[in-house]
Amino acid sequence: MTVISHKFGFIFVKARKVAGTSVEGVLREFCGPDDVVTPITPIDEKKLIERNLQPRNFAKDGRKTRCGTILSAKCKF
């Protein structure tokens, strides 16, 4: 549960039990097509997909990428 915005230059890592899902949902509205957005719980994900705010640019198979994370092969830090 992470959002990496190349467009706005921030990284959000969600902690548990601190309204992180709500914050992540709002941040997705500002993310561009090259930003990294990992999926969240299936119920919450369904609500966000209905609003066209789907996850994107992350490695689904858990493989390491060139930026050293399991998030995206598009990392440009």
PDB file of N, CA, C and O in Angstrom, chain B, residues numbered from 101:
ATOM      1  N   MET B 101       0.817  -1.151   0.000  1.00  0.00           N
ATOM      2  CA  MET B 101       0.000   0.000   0.000  1.00  0.00           C
ATOM      3  C   MET B 101       0.882   1.242   0.000  1.00  0.00           C
ATOM      4  O   MET B 101       1.186   1.832   1.037  1.00  0.00           O
ATOM      5  N   THR B 102       1.272   1.603  -1.202  1.00  0.00           N
ATOM      6  CA  THR B 102       2.199   2.703  -1.393  1.00  0.00           C
ATOM      7  C   THR B 102       1.783   3.521  -2.595  1.00  0.00           C
ATOM      8  O   THR B 102       1.236   2.993  -3.563  1.00  0.00           O
ATOM      9  N   VAL B 103       2.047   4.811  -2.527  1.00  0.00           N
ATOM     10  CA  VAL B 103       1.859   5.700  -3.663  1.00  0.00           C
ATOM     11  C   VAL B 103       3.174   6.445  -3.859  1.00  0.00           C
ATOM     12  O   VAL B 103       3.691   7.056  -2.923  1.00  0.00           O
ATOM     13  N   ILE B 104       3.715   6.396  -5.077  1.00  0.00           N
ATOM     14  CA  ILE B 104       4.911   7.156  -5.418  1.00  0.00           C
ATOM     15  C   ILE B 104       4.531   8.080  -6.565  1.00  0.00           C
ATOM     16  O   ILE B 104       4.184   7.615  -7.651  1.00  0.00           O
ATOM     17  N   SER B 105       4.594   9.366  -6.332  1.00  0.00           N
ATOM     18  CA  SER B 105       4.229  10.335  -7.357  1.00  0.00           C
ATOM     19  C   SER B 105       5.476  10.992  -7.919  1.00  0.00           C
ATOM     20  O   SER B 105       6.137  11.780  -7.241  1.00  0.00           O
ATOM     21  N   HIS B 106       5.794  10.659  -9.172  1.00  0.00           N
ATOM     22  CA  HIS B 106       6.883  11.327  -9.869  1.00  0.00           C
ATOM     23  C   HIS B 106       6.431  12.731 -10.245  1.00  0.00           C
ATOM     24  O   HIS B 106       7.225  13.671 -10.260  1.00  0.00           O
ATOM     25  N   LYS B 107       5.154  12.855 -10.547  1.00  0.00           N
ATOM     26  CA  LYS B 107       4.574  14.127 -10.961  1.00  0.00           C
ATOM     27  C   LYS B 107       4.720  15.193  -9.870  1.00  0.00           C
ATOM     28  O   LYS B 107       5.086  16.331 -10.167  1.00  0.00           O
ATOM     29  N   PHE B 108       4.439  14.837  -8.617  1.00  0.00           N
ATOM     30  CA  PHE B 108       4.482  15.787  -7.514  1.00  0.00           C
ATOM     31  C   PHE B 108       5.655  15.571  -6.553  1.00  0.00           C
ATOM     32  O   PHE B 108       5.838  16.356  -5.623  1.00  0.00           O
ATOM     33  N   GLY B 109       6.446  14.524  -6.765  1.00  0.00           N
ATOM     34  CA  GLY B 109       7.648  14.297  -5.979  1.00  0.00           C
ATOM     35  C   GLY B 109       7.404  13.867  -4.542  1.00  0.00           C
ATOM     36  O   GLY B 109       8.041  14.393  -3.629  1.00  0.00           O
ATOM     37  N   PHE B 110       6.491  12.917  -4.317  1.00  0.00           N
ATOM     38  CA  PHE B 110       6.284  12.421  -2.960  1.00  0.00           C
ATOM     39  C   PHE B 110       6.150  10.911  -2.944  1.00  0.00           C
ATOM     40  O   PHE B 110       5.832  10.286  -3.956  1.00  0.00           O
ATOM     41  N   ILE B 111       6.400  10.332  -1.771  1.00  0.00           N
ATOM     42  CA  ILE B 111       6.191   8.911  -1.520  1.00  0.00           C
ATOM     43  C   ILE B 111       5.299   8.804  -0.298  1.00  0.00           C
ATOM     44  O   ILE B 111       5.583   9.399   0.741  1.00  0.00           O
ATOM     45  N   PHE B 112       4.215   8.041  -0.425  1.00  0.00           N
ATOM     46  CA  PHE B 112       3.305   7.804   0.696  1.00  0.00           C
ATOM     47  C   PHE B 112       3.317   6.318   0.989  1.00  0.00           C
ATOM     48  O   PHE B 112       3.015   5.508   0.112  1.00  0.00           O
ATOM     49  N   VAL B 113       3.665   5.952   2.213  1.00  0.00           N
ATOM     50  CA  VAL B 113       3.642   4.563   2.662  1.00  0.00           C
ATOM     51  C   VAL B 113       2.588   4.479   3.749  1.00  0.00           C
ATOM     52  O   VAL B 113       2.687   5.134   4.786  1.00  0.00           O
ATOM     53  N   LYS B 114       1.590   3.672   3.498  1.00  0.00           N
ATOM     54  CA  LYS B 114       0.456   3.602   4.417  1.00  0.00           C
ATOM     55  C   LYS B 114       0.788   2.798   5.666  1.00  0.00           C
ATOM     56  O   LYS B 114       1.294   1.679   5.592  1.00  0.00           O
ATOM     57  N   ALA B 115       0.494   3.390   6.803  1.00  0.00           N
ATOM     58  CA  ALA B 115       0.601   2.686   8.087  1.00  0.00           C
ATOM     59  C   ALA B 115      -0.770   2.095   8.432  1.00  0.00           C
ATOM     60  O   ALA B 115      -1.777   2.478   7.835  1.00  0.00           O
ATOM     61  N   ARG B 116      -0.811   1.191   9.365  1.00  0.00           N
ATOM     62  CA  ARG B 116      -2.075   0.558   9.748  1.00  0.00           C
ATOM     63  C   ARG B 116      -2.804   1.384  10.800  1.00  0.00           C
ATOM     64  O   ARG B 116      -2.186   2.000  11.669  1.00  0.00           O
ATOM     65  N   LYS B 117      -4.111   1.383  10.705  1.00  0.00           N
ATOM     66  CA  LYS B 117      -5.000   1.981  11.706  1.00  0.00           C
ATOM     67  C   LYS B 117      -4.834   3.497  11.879  1.00  0.00           C
ATOM     68  O   LYS B 117      -4.975   4.017  12.985  1.00  0.00           O
ATOM     69  N   VAL B 118      -4.533   4.200  10.779  1.00  0.00           N
ATOM     70  CA  VAL B 118      -4.402   5.661  10.856  1.00  0.00           C
ATOM     71  C   VAL B 118      -5.082   6.353   9.671  1.00  0.00           C
ATOM     72  O   VAL B 118      -4.624   7.405   9.222  1.00  0.00           O
ATOM     73  N   ALA B 119      -6.166   5.771   9.165  1.00  0.00           N
ATOM     74  CA  ALA B 119      -6.929   6.311   8.027  1.00  0.00           C
ATOM     75  C   ALA B 119      -6.110   6.344   6.739  1.00  0.00           C
ATOM     76  O   ALA B 119      -6.372   7.162   5.858  1.00  0.00           O
ATOM     77  N   GLY B 120      -5.125   5.463   6.626  1.00  0.00           N
ATOM     78  CA  GLY B 120      -4.268   5.429   5.448  1.00  0.00           C
ATOM     79  C   GLY B 120      -4.994   5.103   4.168  1.00  0.00           C
ATOM     80  O   GLY B 120      -4.635   5.632   3.116  1.00  0.00           O
ATOM     81  N   THR B 121      -6.008   4.248   4.215  1.00  0.00           N
ATOM     82  CA  THR B 121      -6.764   3.905   3.016  1.00  0.00           C
ATOM     83  C   THR B 121      -7.491   5.127   2.477  1.00  0.00           C
ATOM     84  O   THR B 121      -7.538   5.333   1.264  1.00  0.00           O
ATOM     85  N   SER B 122      -8.049   5.926   3.345  1.00  0.00           N
ATOM     86  CA  SER B 122      -8.728   7.153   2.916  1.00  0.00           C
ATOM     87  C   SER B 122      -7.741   8.132   2.290  1.00  0.00           C
ATOM     88  O   SER B 122      -8.028   8.737   1.257  1.00  0.00           O
ATOM     89  N   VAL B 123      -6.586   8.285   2.916  1.00  0.00           N
ATOM     90  CA  VAL B 123      -5.562   9.187   2.393  1.00  0.00           C
ATOM     91  C   VAL B 123      -5.078   8.687   1.036  1.00  0.00           C
ATOM     92  O   VAL B 123      -4.927   9.472   0.100  1.00  0.00           O
ATOM     93  N   GLU B 124      -4.839   7.394   0.931  1.00  0.00           N
ATOM     94  CA  GLU B 124      -4.379   6.824  -0.338  1.00  0.00           C
ATOM     95  C   GLU B 124      -5.408   7.035  -1.437  1.00  0.00           C
ATOM     96  O   GLU B 124      -5.047   7.342  -2.573  1.00  0.00           O
ATOM     97  N   GLY B 125      -6.673   6.876  -1.114  1.00  0.00           N
ATOM     98  CA  GLY B 125      -7.741   7.113  -2.094  1.00  0.00           C
ATOM     99  C   GLY B 125      -7.728   8.539  -2.615  1.00  0.00           C
ATOM    100  O   GLY B 125      -7.909   8.766  -3.811  1.00  0.00           O
ATOM    101  N   VAL B 126      -7.517   9.492  -1.735  1.00  0.00           N
ATOM    102  CA  VAL B 126      -7.461  10.901  -2.140  1.00  0.00           C
ATOM    103  C   VAL B 126      -6.206  11.164  -2.975  1.00  0.00           C
ATOM    104  O   VAL B 126      -6.273  11.867  -3.984  1.00  0.00           O
ATOM    105  N   LEU B 127      -5.067  10.607  -2.565  1.00  0.00           N
ATOM    106  CA  LEU B 127      -3.825  10.825  -3.308  1.00  0.00           C
ATOM    107  C   LEU B 127      -3.906  10.269  -4.726  1.00  0.00           C
ATOM    108  O   LEU B 127      -3.313  10.834  -5.645  1.00  0.00           O
ATOM    109  N   ARG B 128      -4.627   9.177  -4.913  1.00  0.00           N
ATOM    110  CA  ARG B 128      -4.767   8.594  -6.251  1.00  0.00           C
ATOM    111  C   ARG B 128      -5.388   9.574  -7.233  1.00  0.00           C
ATOM    112  O   ARG B 128      -5.089   9.532  -8.427  1.00  0.00           O
ATOM    113  N   GLU B 129      -6.244  10.450  -6.742  1.00  0.00           N
ATOM    114  CA  GLU B 129      -6.884  11.425  -7.618  1.00  0.00           C
ATOM    115  C   GLU B 129      -5.866  12.362  -8.265  1.00  0.00           C
ATOM    116  O   GLU B 129      -6.127  12.904  -9.339  1.00  0.00           O
ATOM    117  N   PHE B 130      -4.720  12.560  -7.633  1.00  0.00           N
ATOM    118  CA  PHE B 130      -3.717  13.490  -8.123  1.00  0.00           C
ATOM    119  C   PHE B 130      -2.586  12.812  -8.881  1.00  0.00           C
ATOM    120  O   PHE B 130      -1.766  13.492  -9.497  1.00  0.00           O
ATOM    121  N   CYS B 131      -2.527  11.485  -8.848  1.00  0.00           N
ATOM    122  CA  CYS B 131      -1.431  10.753  -9.473  1.00  0.00           C
ATOM    123  C   CYS B 131      -1.570  10.734 -10.986  1.00  0.00           C
ATOM    124  O   CYS B 131      -2.668  10.636 -11.536  1.00  0.00           O
ATOM    125  N   GLY B 132      -0.404  10.833 -11.646  1.00  0.00           N
ATOM    126  CA  GLY B 132      -0.370  10.761 -13.098  1.00  0.00           C
ATOM    127  C   GLY B 132      -0.208   9.327 -13.584  1.00  0.00           C
ATOM    128  O   GLY B 132      -0.089   8.411 -12.771  1.00  0.00           O
ATOM    129  N   PRO B 133      -0.200   9.122 -14.891  1.00  0.00           N
ATOM    130  CA  PRO B 133      -0.120   7.774 -15.461  1.00  0.00           C
ATOM    131  C   PRO B 133       1.188   7.050 -15.192  1.00  0.00           C
ATOM    132  O   PRO B 133       1.219   5.820 -15.238  1.00  0.00           O
ATOM    133  N   ASP B 134       2.276   7.772 -14.910  1.00  0.00           N
ATOM    134  CA  ASP B 134       3.566   7.142 -14.639  1.00  0.00           C
ATOM    135  C   ASP B 134       3.832   6.936 -13.154  1.00  0.00           C
ATOM    136  O   ASP B 134       4.866   6.376 -12.789  1.00  0.00           O
ATOM    137  N   ASP B 135       2.923   7.377 -12.295  1.00  0.00           N
ATOM    138  CA  ASP B 135       3.104   7.221 -10.857  1.00  0.00           C
ATOM    139  C   ASP B 135       2.802   5.791 -10.429  1.00  0.00           C
ATOM    140  O   ASP B 135       2.087   5.065 -11.119  1.00  0.00           O
ATOM    141  N   VAL B 136       3.353   5.392  -9.285  1.00  0.00           N
ATOM    142  CA  VAL B 136       3.186   4.037  -8.762  1.00  0.00           C
ATOM    143  C   VAL B 136       2.078   4.051  -7.715  1.00  0.00           C
ATOM    144  O   VAL B 136       2.127   4.805  -6.743  1.00  0.00           O
ATOM    145  N   VAL B 137       1.077   3.200  -7.937  1.00  0.00           N
ATOM    146  CA  VAL B 137      -0.032   3.053  -6.987  1.00  0.00           C
ATOM    147  C   VAL B 137      -0.261   1.564  -6.791  1.00  0.00           C
ATOM    148  O   VAL B 137      -0.666   0.868  -7.723  1.00  0.00           O
ATOM    149  N   THR B 138      -0.004   1.070  -5.584  1.00  0.00           N
ATOM    150  CA  THR B 138      -0.191  -0.355  -5.317  1.00  0.00           C
ATOM    151  C   THR B 138      -1.631  -0.626  -4.893  1.00  0.00           C
ATOM    152  O   THR B 138      -2.300   0.272  -4.383  1.00  0.00           O
ATOM    153  N   PRO B 139      -2.117  -1.847  -5.095  1.00  0.00           N
ATOM    154  CA  PRO B 139      -3.492  -2.166  -4.708  1.00  0.00           C
ATOM    155  C   PRO B 139      -3.672  -2.228  -3.197  1.00  0.00           C
ATOM    156  O   PRO B 139      -2.718  -2.430  -2.446  1.00  0.00           O
ATOM    157  N   ILE B 140      -4.922  -2.049  -2.768  1.00  0.00           N
ATOM    158  CA  ILE B 140      -5.268  -2.144  -1.352  1.00  0.00           C
ATOM    159  C   ILE B 140      -6.260  -3.289  -1.186  1.00  0.00           C
ATOM    160  O   ILE B 140      -6.279  -4.193  -2.021  1.00  0.00           O
ATOM    161  N   THR B 141      -7.068  -3.286  -0.162  1.00  0.00           N
ATOM    162  CA  THR B 141      -8.006  -4.386   0.067  1.00  0.00           C
ATOM    163  C   THR B 141      -9.004  -4.490  -1.086  1.00  0.00           C
ATOM    164  O   THR B 141      -9.367  -3.471  -1.672  1.00  0.00           O
ATOM    165  N   PRO B 142      -9.452  -5.696  -1.419  1.00  0.00           N
ATOM    166  CA  PRO B 142     -10.373  -5.866  -2.548  1.00  0.00           C
ATOM    167  C   PRO B 142     -11.645  -5.015  -2.446  1.00  0.00           C
ATOM    168  O   PRO B 142     -12.106  -4.484  -3.456  1.00  0.00           O
ATOM    169  N   ILE B 143     -12.208  -4.880  -1.270  1.00  0.00           N
ATOM    170  CA  ILE B 143     -13.436  -4.086  -1.119  1.00  0.00           C
ATOM    171  C   ILE B 143     -13.159  -2.613  -1.418  1.00  0.00           C
ATOM    172  O   ILE B 143     -13.893  -1.978  -2.174  1.00  0.00           O
ATOM    173  N   ASP B 144     -12.104  -2.079  -0.824  1.00  0.00           N
ATOM    174  CA  ASP B 144     -11.762  -0.674  -1.062  1.00  0.00           C
ATOM    175  C   ASP B 144     -11.296  -0.456  -2.495  1.00  0.00           C
ATOM    176  O   ASP B 144     -11.583   0.579  -3.097  1.00  0.00           O
ATOM    177  N   GLU B 145     -10.580  -1.427  -3.036  1.00  0.00           N
ATOM    178  CA  GLU B 145     -10.091  -1.321  -4.410  1.00  0.00           C
ATOM    179  C   GLU B 145     -11.249  -1.226  -5.392  1.00  0.00           C
ATOM    180  O   GLU B 145     -11.202  -0.444  -6.342  1.00  0.00           O
ATOM    181  N   LYS B 146     -12.282  -2.018  -5.164  1.00  0.00           N
ATOM    182  CA  LYS B 146     -13.458  -1.997  -6.050  1.00  0.00           C
ATOM    183  C   LYS B 146     -14.078  -0.602  -6.091  1.00  0.00           C
ATOM    184  O   LYS B 146     -14.457  -0.122  -7.159  1.00  0.00           O
ATOM    185  N   LYS B 147     -14.181   0.043  -4.945  1.00  0.00           N
ATOM    186  CA  LYS B 147     -14.756   1.395  -4.881  1.00  0.00           C
ATOM    187  C   LYS B 147     -13.896   2.390  -5.665  1.00  0.00           C
ATOM    188  O   LYS B 147     -14.425   3.260  -6.357  1.00  0.00           O
ATOM    189  N   LEU B 148     -12.584   2.262  -5.557  1.00  0.00           N
ATOM    190  CA  LEU B 148     -11.697   3.183  -6.255  1.00  0.00           C
ATOM    191  C   LEU B 148     -11.682   2.923  -7.761  1.00  0.00           C
ATOM    192  O   LEU B 148     -11.612   3.866  -8.550  1.00  0.00           O
ATOM    193  N   ILE B 149     -11.747   1.661  -8.163  1.00  0.00           N
ATOM    194  CA  ILE B 149     -11.781   1.331  -9.590  1.00  0.00           C
ATOM    195  C   ILE B 149     -13.056   1.873 -10.223  1.00  0.00           C
ATOM    196  O   ILE B 149     -13.037   2.326 -11.367  1.00  0.00           O
ATOM    197  N   GLU B 150     -14.157   1.829  -9.490  1.00  0.00           N
ATOM    198  CA  GLU B 150     -15.411   2.399  -9.997  1.00  0.00           C
ATOM    199  C   GLU B 150     -15.268   3.893 -10.276  1.00  0.00           C
ATOM    200  O   GLU B 150     -15.978   4.442 -11.119  1.00  0.00           O
ATOM    201  N   ARG B 151     -14.347   4.548  -9.564  1.00  0.00           N
ATOM    202  CA  ARG B 151     -14.077   5.977  -9.770  1.00  0.00           C
ATOM    203  C   ARG B 151     -12.901   6.186 -10.728  1.00  0.00           C
ATOM    204  O   ARG B 151     -12.370   7.293 -10.825  1.00  0.00           O
ATOM    205  N   ASN B 152     -12.491   5.127 -11.436  1.00  0.00           N
ATOM    206  CA  ASN B 152     -11.382   5.144 -12.385  1.00  0.00           C
ATOM    207  C   ASN B 152     -10.056   5.507 -11.711  1.00  0.00           C
ATOM    208  O   ASN B 152      -9.249   6.242 -12.279  1.00  0.00           O
ATOM    209  N   LEU B 153      -9.837   4.995 -10.512  1.00  0.00           N
ATOM    210  CA  LEU B 153      -8.613   5.247  -9.755  1.00  0.00           C
ATOM    211  C   LEU B 153      -7.903   3.928  -9.449  1.00  0.00           C
ATOM    212  O   LEU B 153      -7.604   3.625  -8.294  1.00  0.00           O
ATOM    213  N   GLN B 154      -7.639   3.153 -10.494  1.00  0.00           N
ATOM    214  CA  GLN B 154      -7.055   1.828 -10.324  1.00  0.00           C
ATOM    215  C   GLN B 154      -5.564   1.887 -10.020  1.00  0.00           C
ATOM    216  O   GLN B 154      -4.901   2.882 -10.314  1.00  0.00           O
ATOM    217  N   PRO B 155      -5.033   0.800  -9.421  1.00  0.00           N
ATOM    218  CA  PRO B 155      -3.590   0.721  -9.184  1.00  0.00           C
ATOM    219  C   PRO B 155      -2.838   0.642 -10.508  1.00  0.00           C
ATOM    220  O   PRO B 155      -3.398   0.235 -11.526  1.00  0.00           O
ATOM    221  N   ARG B 156      -1.557   1.035 -10.486  1.00  0.00           N
ATOM    222  CA  ARG B 156      -0.784   1.009 -11.728  1.00  0.00           C
ATOM    223  C   ARG B 156       0.718   1.034 -11.438  1.00  0.00           C
ATOM    224  O   ARG B 156       1.161   1.479 -10.380  1.00  0.00           O
ATOM    225  N   ASN B 157       1.475   0.547 -12.402  1.00  0.00           N
ATOM    226  CA  ASN B 157       2.942   0.609 -12.403  1.00  0.00           C
ATOM    227  C   ASN B 157       3.606  -0.071 -11.212  1.00  0.00           C
ATOM    228  O   ASN B 157       4.548   0.474 -10.637  1.00  0.00           O
ATOM    229  N   PHE B 158       3.134  -1.237 -10.840  1.00  0.00           N
ATOM    230  CA  PHE B 158       3.769  -1.997  -9.764  1.00  0.00           C
ATOM    231  C   PHE B 158       3.984  -3.419 -10.245  1.00  0.00           C
ATOM    232  O   PHE B 158       3.277  -3.894 -11.133  1.00  0.00           O
ATOM    233  N   ALA B 159       4.971  -4.106  -9.652  1.00  0.00           N
ATOM    234  CA  ALA B 159       5.287  -5.481 -10.029  1.00  0.00           C
ATOM    235  C   ALA B 159       4.315  -6.417  -9.323  1.00  0.00           C
ATOM    236  O   ALA B 159       4.326  -6.508  -8.095  1.00  0.00           O
ATOM    237  N   LYS B 160       3.482  -7.109 -10.078  1.00  0.00           N
ATOM    238  CA  LYS B 160       2.476  -8.000  -9.498  1.00  0.00           C
ATOM    239  C   LYS B 160       3.065  -9.299  -8.985  1.00  0.00           C
ATOM    240  O   LYS B 160       2.477  -9.954  -8.125  1.00  0.00           O
ATOM    241  N   ASP B 161       4.226  -9.677  -9.509  1.00  0.00           N
ATOM    242  CA  ASP B 161       4.794 -10.970  -9.130  1.00  0.00           C
ATOM    243  C   ASP B 161       5.839 -10.866  -8.019  1.00  0.00           C
ATOM    244  O   ASP B 161       6.487 -11.864  -7.704  1.00  0.00           O
ATOM    245  N   GLY B 162       6.023  -9.690  -7.418  1.00  0.00           N
ATOM    246  CA  GLY B 162       6.955  -9.528  -6.321  1.00  0.00           C
ATOM    247  C   GLY B 162       8.409  -9.460  -6.728  1.00  0.00           C
ATOM    248  O   GLY B 162       9.294  -9.508  -5.874  1.00  0.00           O
ATOM    249  N   ARG B 163       8.673  -9.349  -8.022  1.00  0.00           N
ATOM    250  CA  ARG B 163      10.063  -9.315  -8.475  1.00  0.00           C
ATOM    251  C   ARG B 163      10.709  -7.980  -8.124  1.00  0.00           C
ATOM    252  O   ARG B 163      10.035  -6.960  -7.976  1.00  0.00           O
ATOM    253  N   LYS B 164      12.010  -8.016  -7.998  1.00  0.00           N
ATOM    254  CA  LYS B 164      12.764  -6.781  -7.754  1.00  0.00           C
ATOM    255  C   LYS B 164      12.861  -6.008  -9.065  1.00  0.00           C
ATOM    256  O   LYS B 164      12.949  -6.603 -10.139  1.00  0.00           O
ATOM    257  N   THR B 165      12.845  -4.708  -8.972  1.00  0.00           N
ATOM    258  CA  THR B 165      12.983  -3.874 -10.154  1.00  0.00           C
ATOM    259  C   THR B 165      14.294  -3.114 -10.081  1.00  0.00           C
ATOM    260  O   THR B 165      15.006  -3.180  -9.079  1.00  0.00           O
ATOM    261  N   ARG B 166      14.605  -2.400 -11.137  1.00  0.00           N
ATOM    262  CA  ARG B 166      15.904  -1.727 -11.195  1.00  0.00           C
ATOM    263  C   ARG B 166      16.069  -0.645 -10.137  1.00  0.00           C
ATOM    264  O   ARG B 166      17.195  -0.237  -9.852  1.00  0.00           O
ATOM    265  N   CYS B 167      14.957  -0.163  -9.540  1.00  0.00           N
ATOM    266  CA  CYS B 167      15.093   0.859  -8.510  1.00  0.00           C
ATOM    267  C   CYS B 167      15.173   0.230  -7.116  1.00  0.00           C
ATOM    268  O   CYS B 167      15.210   0.947  -6.116  1.00  0.00           O
ATOM    269  N   GLY B 168      15.199  -1.110  -7.043  1.00  0.00           N
ATOM    270  CA  GLY B 168      15.418  -1.781  -5.771  1.00  0.00           C
ATOM    271  C   GLY B 168      14.172  -1.994  -4.936  1.00  0.00           C
ATOM    272  O   GLY B 168      14.280  -2.364  -3.767  1.00  0.00           O
ATOM    273  N   THR B 169      13.004  -1.777  -5.492  1.00  0.00           N
ATOM    274  CA  THR B 169      11.761  -2.010  -4.768  1.00  0.00           C
ATOM    275  C   THR B 169      10.971  -3.087  -5.493  1.00  0.00           C
ATOM    276  O   THR B 169      11.394  -3.572  -6.542  1.00  0.00           O
ATOM    277  N   ILE B 170       9.838  -3.459  -4.944  1.00  0.00           N
ATOM    278  CA  ILE B 170       8.953  -4.379  -5.657  1.00  0.00           C
ATOM    279  C   ILE B 170       7.783  -3.603  -6.239  1.00  0.00           C
ATOM    280  O   ILE B 170       6.722  -4.175  -6.489  1.00  0.00           O
ATOM    281  N   LEU B 171       7.966  -2.311  -6.456  1.00  0.00           N
ATOM    282  CA  LEU B 171       6.852  -1.476  -6.864  1.00  0.00           C
ATOM    283  C   LEU B 171       6.766  -1.265  -8.364  1.00  0.00           C
ATOM    284  O   LEU B 171       5.705  -1.488  -8.945  1.00  0.00           O
ATOM    285  N   SER B 172       7.840  -0.846  -9.009  1.00  0.00           N
ATOM    286  CA  SER B 172       7.716  -0.503 -10.404  1.00  0.00           C
ATOM    287  C   SER B 172       9.047  -0.537 -11.124  1.00  0.00           C
ATOM    288  O   SER B 172      10.089  -0.206 -10.557  1.00  0.00           O
ATOM    289  N   ALA B 173       8.997  -0.937 -12.369  1.00  0.00           N
ATOM    290  CA  ALA B 173      10.189  -0.889 -13.193  1.00  0.00           C
ATOM    291  C   ALA B 173      10.404   0.525 -13.736  1.00  0.00           C
ATOM    292  O   ALA B 173      11.409   0.780 -14.400  1.00  0.00           O
ATOM    293  N   LYS B 174       9.486   1.437 -13.469  1.00  0.00           N
ATOM    294  CA  LYS B 174       9.574   2.803 -13.971  1.00  0.00           C
ATOM    295  C   LYS B 174      10.155   3.764 -12.948  1.00  0.00           C
ATOM    296  O   LYS B 174      10.125   4.973 -13.177  1.00  0.00           O
ATOM    297  N   CYS B 175      10.681   3.281 -11.834  1.00  0.00           N
ATOM    298  CA  CYS B 175      11.204   4.180 -10.799  1.00  0.00           C
ATOM    299  C   CYS B 175      12.363   5.004 -11.347  1.00  0.00           C
ATOM    300  O   CYS B 175      13.265   4.465 -11.990  1.00  0.00           O
ATOM    301  N   LYS B 176      12.339   6.300 -11.094  1.00  0.00           N
ATOM    302  CA  LYS B 176      13.358   7.212 -11.598  1.00  0.00           C
ATOM    303  C   LYS B 176      13.800   8.135 -10.487  1.00  0.00           C
ATOM    304  O   LYS B 176      13.638   9.350 -10.602  1.00  0.00           O
ATOM    305  N   PHE B 177      14.354   7.598  -9.415  1.00  0.00           N
ATOM    306  CA  PHE B 177      14.751   8.439  -8.289  1.00  0.00           C
ATOM    307  C   PHE B 177      16.131   8.988  -8.489  1.00  0.00           C
ATOM    308  O   PHE B 177      16.632   9.721  -7.637  1.00  0.00           O
TER     309      PHE B 177
END
